[in-house]
Amino acid sequence: MKRSLAIAVAAALAGAAAVTVPHKMGWPQIALVGLAIAGGALAAWLATSLVVEDRSRREVEAARRRLVASVSHDLRTPLASLRLLVESIDDGVVTGETRDRYLGEIRTHVAALSALIDDLFELSRIEAGEISWTMSQVELRALVGDTVAAMRAPAAARGVSLAAELPADELVARANAEKLQRVLFNLIQNAIRHTPADGSVTVRARSAAGGVEVEVADNGDGISREDGEHAFEAFYRGGDAPGEEGAGLGLAISRAIVEAHGGRIRIEPATPGTRVLFTLQAN
């Protein structure tokens, strides 16, 4: 910032130097004035660029601190529980059925930690461009139908109805079927989690300009404008209640996968609820 101010002062001095040139000027003086004005404009542009660069660095650093804090939180909580469970078993405080239950809870925490680390690793690889997926022509009606069928039981357990609305004609996109299904699972799980009992989630797929569009819509409470702007950031939970399941990586990974396919993902408000849409190229 100090460097930016110094350049701005230099720009002002250059303008002042131009003003002090005598009224009756020849071509050499006119050329000097022109150079002074050009130099002032360039200095002002550099000052603005440095201010923007300085602000960007601060924003990146703030994002890094938030990420570290989020990762620390999501690791600390299960690790603390693991330590207590292991100490109880190790000290012989618990036996029999209680010991078996504690071992089951340990396995659950270890599985959660493993999933979190796998998600972080996958997200970092995708964002770094380290992708070695096999791409092919994927028939979306079958993929969406299979994914919705697999998610009906978890939806029903929360009292949410889940349905698919698909076209009669073939719907093909160039994609990696496994990664694309990961996106669908993430979006459907997120929609179910934010839909109250007796609510509904609907998955739609249709042709779009130059490709296809997939939509996951729910009739829950919706999402605020602020949350919508940050929803695809890693570990962002927005207005979720404390203890809400998930590390907040699902939407971030979904965006990374869609963008790696050359597509685009976005959130749009609905009345009621929320719509998440993403597009993919046909070829």
C-alpha positions in Angstrom: 0.0 0.0 0.0 2.9 2.4 0.8 4.3 1.7 -2.6 1.0 2.5 -4.2 0.8 5.8 -2.4 4.4 6.7 -3.4 3.5 6.1 -7.1 0.4 8.2 -6.8 2.4 11.0 -5.3 4.8 10.7 -8.3 1.9 11.0 -10.6 0.7 14.1 -9.0 4.2 15.6 -9.2 4.4 14.8 -12.8 1.2 16.6 -13.4 2.4 19.6 -11.5 5.6 19.7 -13.5 3.5 19.9 -16.7 1.5 22.8 -15.3 4.6 24.9 -14.7 5.6 24.9 -18.4 5.4 28.5 -19.8 2.3 29.5 -21.7 4.2 30.0 -24.9 5.4 26.5 -25.7 7.4 25.2 -28.7 7.3 21.6 -29.9 9.9 20.5 -27.4 7.8 21.8 -24.5 4.6 20.3 -25.9 6.4 16.9 -26.2 7.5 17.2 -22.5 4.0 18.0 -21.4 2.7 15.0 -23.4 5.3 12.8 -21.7 4.4 14.1 -18.3 0.7 13.4 -18.9 1.4 9.9 -20.2 3.7 9.3 -17.2 1.1 10.5 -14.8 -1.6 8.3 -16.4 0.8 5.2 -16.3 1.7 5.9 -12.6 -2.0 6.2 -11.7 -2.7 2.9 -13.5 0.2 1.2 -11.6 -1.1 2.6 -8.3 -4.6 1.3 -8.9 -3.2 -2.1 -10.0 -1.1 -2.4 -6.9 -4.0 -1.5 -4.6 -6.1 -4.2 -6.3 -3.2 -6.7 -6.0 -2.7 -5.8 -2.3 -6.5 -6.3 -1.7 -6.3 -9.7 -3.6 -3.4 -10.8 -1.4 -5.4 -10.0 1.7 -8.4 -11.8 0.5 -6.4 -14.9 -0.4 -4.7 -14.8 3.0 -8.1 -14.5 4.7 -9.5 -17.4 2.7 -6.4 -19.5 3.7 -7.0 -18.7 7.4 -10.6 -19.7 7.1 -9.7 -22.9 5.3 -7.1 -23.9 8.0 -9.6 -23.1 10.8 -12.3 -25.2 9.1 -10.0 -28.1 8.5 -8.8 -27.9 12.1 -12.3 -27.9 13.4 -13.4 -30.8 11.3 -10.4 -32.8 12.4 -10.3 -31.8 16.1 -13.9 -32.9 16.9 -13.7 -36.6 15.8 -10.1 -36.8 17.1 -11.2 -35.7 20.5 -14.0 -38.2 20.6 -11.5 -40.9 19.4 -9.1 -40.1 22.2 -11.8 -40.4 24.9 -13.2 -43.7 23.4 -9.7 -45.2 23.2 -8.7 -44.1 26.7 -11.9 -45.6 28.1 -11.3 -48.9 26.5 -7.6 -48.9 27.3 -8.2 -48.1 31.0 -10.7 -51.0 31.2 -13.5 -48.5 32.2 -15.9 -50.1 29.7 -16.5 -53.8 29.0 -18.9 -56.1 27.3 -21.6 -54.5 25.1 -20.4 -50.9 26.0 -16.9 -51.8 24.8 -18.4 -53.1 21.5 -20.5 -50.0 21.1 -17.4 -47.8 21.7 -15.5 -49.8 19.1 -18.3 -49.2 16.6 -18.2 -45.5 17.3 -14.4 -45.5 16.8 -14.9 -47.1 13.4 -17.5 -44.5 12.5 -15.2 -41.6 13.4 -12.3 -43.2 11.5 -14.5 -43.6 8.4 -15.5 -39.9 8.7 -11.9 -38.8 9.0 -10.9 -41.0 6.0 -13.7 -39.6 3.9 -12.7 -36.0 4.8 -9.1 -36.6 3.9 -10.1 -38.3 0.6 -12.4 -35.3 -0.3 -9.6 -32.8 0.5 -7.1 -34.7 -1.6 -9.6 -35.0 -4.5 -10.5 -31.3 -4.4 -6.8 -30.3 -4.3 -6.0 -32.5 -7.3 -8.9 -31.3 -9.4 -8.2 -27.6 -8.7 -4.5 -28.2 -9.5 -5.5 -29.7 -12.9 -4.2 -33.2 -12.0 -7.0 -35.0 -13.8 -6.7 -38.4 -15.6 -10.3 -39.2 -16.1 -11.6 -41.3 -19.0 -14.2 -39.3 -20.9 -17.0 -40.9 -23.0 -20.5 -40.3 -24.2 -22.7 -40.8 -21.2 -26.5 -41.4 -21.5 -27.8 -39.1 -18.7 -31.3 -40.5 -18.4 -30.0 -43.9 -17.1 -27.3 -42.2 -14.9 -29.8 -39.8 -13.3 -32.4 -42.5 -12.9 -30.0 -44.9 -11.2 -28.7 -42.2 -8.9 -32.2 -41.1 -7.9 -33.2 -44.7 -7.2 -30.1 -45.2 -5.0 -31.0 -42.1 -3.0 -34.7 -42.8 -2.4 -34.1 -44.7 0.8 -32.0 -42.0 2.5 -34.6 -39.4 1.4 -37.5 -41.5 2.7 -35.7 -41.9 6.1 -36.0 -38.1 6.4 -39.6 -38.0 5.2 -38.6 -36.4 1.8 -39.9 -37.6 -1.5 -37.4 -37.9 -4.3 -38.3 -38.0 -8.0 -36.8 -37.6 -11.5 -38.2 -35.8 -14.5 -36.5 -37.0 -17.6 -37.1 -36.5 -21.3 -38.3 -39.3 -23.6 -35.5 -38.8 -26.0 -31.9 -39.8 -25.5 -29.8 -37.3 -23.6 -26.0 -37.6 -24.1 -23.1 -35.6 -22.6 -19.4 -36.1 -22.8 -18.3 -36.9 -19.3 -16.8 -39.3 -16.8 -19.8 -41.3 -15.6 -18.3 -42.0 -12.1 -17.4 -38.3 -11.4 -20.7 -37.1 -12.8 -22.6 -39.4 -10.5 -20.5 -38.1 -7.6 -21.9 -34.6 -8.5 -25.4 -35.9 -8.6 -25.0 -37.7 -5.2 -23.6 -34.5 -3.6 -26.3 -32.3 -4.9 -29.1 -34.7 -4.0 -27.7 -35.3 -0.5 -27.4 -31.5 0.0 -31.0 -30.9 -1.2 -32.4 -33.7 1.1 -30.5 -32.3 4.1 -32.1 -28.9 3.6 -35.6 -30.1 2.9 -38.0 -30.6 5.8 -40.1 -33.7 6.3 -43.0 -33.9 3.8 -40.9 -31.9 1.4 -39.7 -33.0 -2.0 -36.6 -33.0 -4.2 -36.8 -33.3 -8.0 -34.0 -34.0 -10.4 -34.5 -32.9 -14.0 -32.3 -33.2 -17.1 -32.9 -31.6 -20.5 -31.2 -30.4 -23.6 -29.5 -27.0 -23.6 -27.7 -24.9 -26.1 -24.7 -27.0 -27.2 -25.1 -29.6 -24.4 -27.3 -30.6 -21.5 -28.5 -29.1 -18.3 -29.2 -30.9 -15.1 -31.3 -29.4 -12.2 -31.7 -30.5 -8.6 -34.6 -28.6 -7.0 -36.1 -28.7 -3.5 -39.0 -27.0 -1.8 -37.2 -26.3 1.4 -36.5 -23.0 3.1 -34.3 -21.7 0.3 -30.9 -20.0 0.5 -30.0 -16.4 1.3 -28.2 -14.3 -1.3 -25.1 -14.2 0.9 -25.1 -18.0 1.4 -25.6 -18.4 -2.4 -22.5 -16.4 -3.2 -20.3 -18.6 -1.0 -22.1 -22.0 -1.3 -19.5 -23.5 -3.5 -16.5 -22.6 -1.3 -14.8 -25.4 0.6 -16.1 -25.9 4.2 -18.8 -23.2 3.8 -21.9 -24.2 5.7 -23.8 -20.9 5.7 -26.8 -20.9 8.0 -26.6 -24.6 8.9 -27.3 -25.4 12.4 -24.4 -26.4 14.7 -23.8 -30.2 14.3 -25.1 -30.3 10.8 -23.6 -33.3 9.1 -21.0 -33.0 6.4 -17.7 -31.1 6.2 -19.0 -28.6 3.7 -17.0 -30.0 0.8 -19.8 -31.5 -1.3 -20.6 -28.4 -3.3 -17.0 -27.4 -3.7 -16.1 -30.8 -5.1 -19.2 -30.7 -7.4 -18.1 -27.3 -8.8 -14.6 -28.5 -9.4 -15.8 -31.6 -11.2 -18.3 -29.7 -13.4 -15.8 -27.0 -14.3 -13.2 -29.7 -15.1 -15.7 -31.0 -17.6 -15.9 -27.6 -19.2 -19.3 -27.0 -17.7 -20.8 -24.4 -15.3 -22.7 -24.8 -12.0 -24.9 -22.2 -10.3 -27.6 -21.7 -7.7 -30.9 -20.0 -8.4 -33.6 -19.2 -6.0 -37.0 -20.9 -6.2 -40.4 -20.2 -4.6 -40.2 -22.1 -2.4 -36.8 -23.8 -2.1 -33.5 -23.8 -4.1 -32.4 -24.9 -7.6 -28.9 -26.0 -8.3 -28.2 -26.3 -12.1 -25.2 -27.4 -14.0 -24.4 -27.7 -17.7 -22.3 -30.1 -19.7 -21.1 -30.2 -23.2 -22.6 -32.7 -25.6 -19.4 -33.4 -27.4 
